[in-house]
Amino acid sequence: MAGRKIAVVGLGGIGGVAAACLSLSPENDVTVCARRQIDKLTFDHHEDSISIPLKTLSDPGLAEPVDWVVLCTKAQDVASAAPWLENLCTPQTTVAVLQNGIAHEERVAPHANGATVLPAIVYYNGERLAPDHVRLRHIRGHDLLVPAGPQAEAFAALFEGTPIDVGRSEDFLTYQWRKLLVNVIANPITALTRQRLGVFQRSDIQDLSLSILREAVAVGRADGAQLRDNEAEAILETFLAYPPEAGTSMYFDCLAGRPLEIEALNGAVVTAGRRHGLPTPLNSAMLTLLKTVSDANAKTP
Ligand SMILES: NC(=O)c1ccc[n+]([C@@H]2O[C@H](COP(=O)([O-])OP(=O)(O)OC[C@H]3O[C@@H](n4cnc5c(N)ncnc54)[C@H](OP(=O)(O)O)[C@@H]3O)[C@@H](O)[C@H]2O)c1
C-alpha cells in the first residue's frame, strides 16, 4: 500500500527519470504535474526499456497537498510552476529541488507555503527522447546529492530499490560550487558558439574557460566553498575528458529557440560576486549576452 504522496513537477529529462524511478517503489504514490496529460512513460535504463503507468495532472487547480514535491523544471520556470507549489505544499511538505545552480531555497521558498526546501545536485543524465519517453544514464558516483541530515535520509528512502542512488554530503556547498563551475563554462560557451563539447579542444577556448573559472572560484571561496588552489585547472582537465560529441542543455535550448537557464548559472556567480565585493566581468559578459538570446527566444512564438 503506497503511503508516501509524491508530486513530480516538470516531466522533462530529469523529472521523467525521477517520476519513473519513484514509481518503481510500491511505497510511493506518485503524481506527475505537467503541462500535458501523459498516461504512460517509457523508461530506458542500460539495455532495458519498460512502460510505466503515470497518474498525471495538468491543472494546478486540481492539485492537493502531498508529503513530497520533487521539482524538476528549469530554474527560470519556478515562477510559472508557482500555482503547483501553492496547491501541493503545506508546512509539512518537503520540496526537493532537482535543478542546477546554487540558490535553490531563495528561488523556491517564496512559493512553497512554508514547506521545507531540500536542494539536490543532479549528476545523472536524463534525456527526453519524446514527451513520453526518457532515458537514464549514470555519469559517475551518486546520481543525486543532498545536504546530510534527517531530510536527506527521508529523501534517499524514496528512491530505495530504484536505479537512482542518493548521496548525502556534510559539505554540500562545495559540491554545489563544483557543479556550478562546470556549468559556467560548458553551457554558455557551447550555446554562444553553437558547438558541442569538442569546442573545448581549442586553446583559445581553454584560455577563456580558465579565466571564467578563476573568477568564479574566487567568488565560490568567498561564499564558503572549500575550493582548491588549482580548482579551475582541475575542472577544465576533468571536463576535457568528456565526449566531444556531447551537447549541453543550454546548447540544445539555444538551437531549439527556448529560454535559457543563464541567470541560475553565470548569473549566480555575478550575484554572489556582488555580495562579496568581487569583480566578475567575464561571467557578467556571458550573462548579458545569453540573457539577450534568452529574452529574444522567450518573445518568439
Ligand atoms: N537533463 C540532464 O541530464 C540534467 C543534468 C543535470 C542537471 N540538470 C538540471 O535539471 C533541471 C531540469 O532539467 P531538464 O533537463 O529536465 O529540463 P527539461 O528537459 O527542459 O524539462 C523541464 C520540464 O519542466 C516543465 N515545465 C516548465 N514549466 C512548467 C510548469 N509551469 N508546469 C509544469 N511543468 C513545467 C517543462 O514542460 P514542457 O515540456 O511543457 O516545456 C519540461 O518538461 C535543470 O535545472 C537542469 O539544468 C539536467
The ligand as an SDF file (V2000), in Angstrom:
LIG
                    3D

 48 52  0  0  0  0  0  0  0  0999 V2000
   18.9050   16.7240  -18.2470 N   0  0  0  0  0  0  0  0  0  0  0  0
   20.0180   16.4890  -17.5910 C   0  0  0  0  0  0  0  0  0  0  0  0
   20.7200   15.4960  -17.8640 O   0  0  0  0  0  0  0  0  0  0  0  0
   20.4460   17.3790  -16.4490 C   0  0  0  0  0  0  0  0  0  0  0  0
   21.6230   17.0430  -15.7460 C   0  0  0  0  0  0  0  0  0  0  0  0
   21.9800   17.8020  -14.6410 C   0  0  0  0  0  0  0  0  0  0  0  0
   21.1870   18.8710  -14.2380 C   0  0  0  0  0  0  0  0  0  0  0  0
   20.0590   19.1860  -14.9440 N   0  0  0  0  0  0  0  0  0  0  0  0
   19.2240   20.2830  -14.4330 C   0  0  0  0  0  0  0  0  0  0  0  0
   17.9690   19.7350  -14.0250 O   0  0  0  0  0  0  0  0  0  0  0  0
   16.9070   20.7060  -14.2090 C   0  0  0  0  0  0  0  0  0  0  0  0
   15.8260   20.1010  -15.1030 C   0  0  0  0  0  0  0  0  0  0  0  0
   16.4370   19.8890  -16.3660 O   0  0  0  0  0  0  0  0  0  0  0  0
   15.7720   19.0510  -17.5510 P   0  0  0  0  0  0  0  0  0  0  0  0
   16.8900   18.6810  -18.4490 O   0  0  0  0  0  0  0  0  0  0  0  0
   14.8650   18.0050  -17.0290 O   0  0  0  0  0  0  0  0  0  0  0  0
   14.9090   20.1960  -18.2510 O   0  0  0  0  0  0  0  0  0  0  0  0
   13.7720   19.9760  -19.3650 P   0  0  0  0  0  0  0  0  0  0  0  0
   14.0310   18.6970  -20.0920 O   0  0  0  0  0  0  0  0  0  0  0  0
   13.6870   21.2670  -20.0910 O   0  0  0  0  0  0  0  0  0  0  0  0
   12.4670   19.7360  -18.5080 O   0  0  0  0  0  0  0  0  0  0  0  0
   11.8380   20.7220  -17.7670 C   0  0  0  0  0  0  0  0  0  0  0  0
   10.3780   20.3520  -17.7190 C   0  0  0  0  0  0  0  0  0  0  0  0
    9.7040   21.2980  -16.8930 O   0  0  0  0  0  0  0  0  0  0  0  0
    8.4370   21.5010  -17.4860 C   0  0  0  0  0  0  0  0  0  0  0  0
    7.8420   22.7520  -17.0110 N   0  0  0  0  0  0  0  0  0  0  0  0
    8.2960   24.0090  -17.1510 C   0  0  0  0  0  0  0  0  0  0  0  0
    7.4450   24.8740  -16.5800 N   0  0  0  0  0  0  0  0  0  0  0  0
    6.4250   24.1240  -16.0770 C   0  0  0  0  0  0  0  0  0  0  0  0
    5.2350   24.4400  -15.3910 C   0  0  0  0  0  0  0  0  0  0  0  0
    4.9200   25.7060  -15.1100 N   0  0  0  0  0  0  0  0  0  0  0  0
    4.4050   23.4330  -15.0380 N   0  0  0  0  0  0  0  0  0  0  0  0
    4.7090   22.1400  -15.3190 C   0  0  0  0  0  0  0  0  0  0  0  0
    5.8230   21.7730  -15.9770 N   0  0  0  0  0  0  0  0  0  0  0  0
    6.6760   22.7700  -16.3480 C   0  0  0  0  0  0  0  0  0  0  0  0
    8.7130   21.5410  -18.9770 C   0  0  0  0  0  0  0  0  0  0  0  0
    7.4920   21.3370  -19.6290 O   0  0  0  0  0  0  0  0  0  0  0  0
    7.3080   21.3920  -21.2360 P   0  0  0  0  0  0  0  0  0  0  0  0
    7.7820   20.0480  -21.6860 O   0  0  0  0  0  0  0  0  0  0  0  0
    5.8500   21.5860  -21.3770 O   0  0  0  0  0  0  0  0  0  0  0  0
    8.1460   22.5350  -21.7060 O   0  0  0  0  0  0  0  0  0  0  0  0
    9.6970   20.3890  -19.0930 C   0  0  0  0  0  0  0  0  0  0  0  0
    9.0260   19.1750  -19.3030 O   0  0  0  0  0  0  0  0  0  0  0  0
   17.6020   21.9290  -14.7960 C   0  0  0  0  0  0  0  0  0  0  0  0
   17.9580   22.8170  -13.7600 O   0  0  0  0  0  0  0  0  0  0  0  0
   18.8700   21.3610  -15.4540 C   0  0  0  0  0  0  0  0  0  0  0  0
   19.9050   22.3020  -15.5720 O   0  0  0  0  0  0  0  0  0  0  0  0
   19.6770   18.4650  -16.0380 C   0  0  0  0  0  0  0  0  0  0  0  0
  1  2  1  0
  2  3  2  0
  2  4  1  0
  4  5  1  0
  4 48  2  0
  5  6  2  0
  6  7  1  0
  7  8  2  0
  8  9  1  0
  8 48  1  0
  9 10  1  0
  9 46  1  0
 10 11  1  0
 11 12  1  0
 11 44  1  0
 12 13  1  0
 13 14  1  0
 14 15  2  0
 14 16  1  0
 14 17  1  0
 17 18  1  0
 18 19  2  0
 18 20  1  0
 18 21  1  0
 21 22  1  0
 22 23  1  0
 23 24  1  0
 23 42  1  0
 24 25  1  0
 25 26  1  0
 25 36  1  0
 26 27  1  0
 26 35  1  0
 27 28  2  0
 28 29  1  0
 29 30  1  0
 29 35  2  0
 30 31  1  0
 30 32  2  0
 32 33  1  0
 33 34  2  0
 34 35  1  0
 36 37  1  0
 36 42  1  0
 37 38  1  0
 38 39  2  0
 38 40  1  0
 38 41  1  0
 42 43  1  0
 44 45  1  0
 44 46  1  0
 46 47  1  0
M  CHG  2   8   1  16  -1
M  END
$$$$
